[in-house]
Amino acid sequence: PTVIEAGVDGFLFAPGDHLDLADKLRRLMEDPALRRRMGEAGRRRAQVEFTLENYMKHLVEFYDHVLE
């Protein structure tokens, strides 16, 4: 849930709920426009949020917090 924005760049489902997972996979398989929209949103988010620069920034913030 910290990486996926539900309904925007992916789907979330309850752990162990195979029926919910199957439903969401079915939605993606049946809707090419939804797949494309979510895929493009995921790519944009990854290109912005998951850069090496952001990773290092968050790592330093984490260490600063832990070592205080």
C-alpha positions as CSV (number, residue, x, y, z in Angstrom):
1,P,0.0,0.0,0.0
2,T,3.0,2.4,0.3
3,V,4.0,1.8,-3.3
4,I,0.6,1.5,-5.1
5,E,-2.0,4.2,-5.3
6,A,-5.1,2.0,-5.4
7,G,-7.1,2.4,-8.6
8,V,-4.5,4.8,-10.1
9,D,-1.3,2.8,-10.8
10,G,-2.4,-0.6,-9.5
11,F,-4.8,-2.5,-7.4
12,L,-4.6,-3.6,-3.7
13,F,-6.2,-6.7,-2.4
14,A,-6.5,-8.3,1.0
15,P,-3.8,-10.8,1.8
16,G,-5.1,-14.3,1.2
17,D,-8.2,-13.1,-0.6
18,H,-7.8,-15.0,-3.8
19,L,-11.3,-14.1,-5.0
20,D,-10.5,-10.4,-4.8
21,L,-7.1,-10.9,-6.6
22,A,-8.8,-12.9,-9.3
23,D,-11.4,-10.2,-9.7
24,K,-8.8,-7.5,-10.1
25,L,-6.8,-9.5,-12.5
26,R,-9.9,-10.2,-14.6
27,R,-10.6,-6.4,-14.7
28,L,-7.1,-5.8,-16.1
29,M,-7.3,-8.6,-18.6
30,E,-10.7,-7.4,-19.9
31,D,-9.9,-3.7,-20.1
32,P,-7.0,-2.7,-22.3
33,A,-7.5,1.0,-21.6
34,L,-7.4,0.4,-17.8
35,R,-4.1,-1.6,-18.2
36,R,-2.6,1.2,-20.3
37,R,-3.7,4.0,-18.0
38,M,-2.4,2.2,-14.8
39,G,0.8,1.2,-16.6
40,E,1.5,4.7,-17.7
41,A,0.7,6.1,-14.2
42,G,3.0,3.5,-12.6
43,R,5.8,4.4,-15.0
44,R,5.4,8.1,-14.3
45,R,5.4,7.5,-10.6
46,A,8.5,5.3,-10.7
47,Q,10.4,7.8,-12.8
48,V,9.7,10.5,-10.2
49,E,9.6,8.8,-6.9
50,F,12.0,5.9,-7.2
51,T,15.1,7.6,-8.5
52,L,18.5,6.9,-6.9
53,E,18.5,10.5,-5.7
54,N,15.2,10.1,-3.8
55,Y,16.3,6.7,-2.5
56,M,19.4,8.2,-1.0
57,K,17.5,11.2,0.4
58,H,15.0,8.8,2.2
59,L,17.8,6.6,3.4
60,V,19.6,9.5,5.0
61,E,16.4,10.8,6.5
62,F,15.8,7.3,7.9
63,Y,19.3,7.1,9.5
64,D,18.9,10.6,10.9
65,H,15.7,9.6,12.5
66,V,17.0,6.3,13.9
67,L,20.2,7.8,15.2
68,E,18.6,10.8,17.0
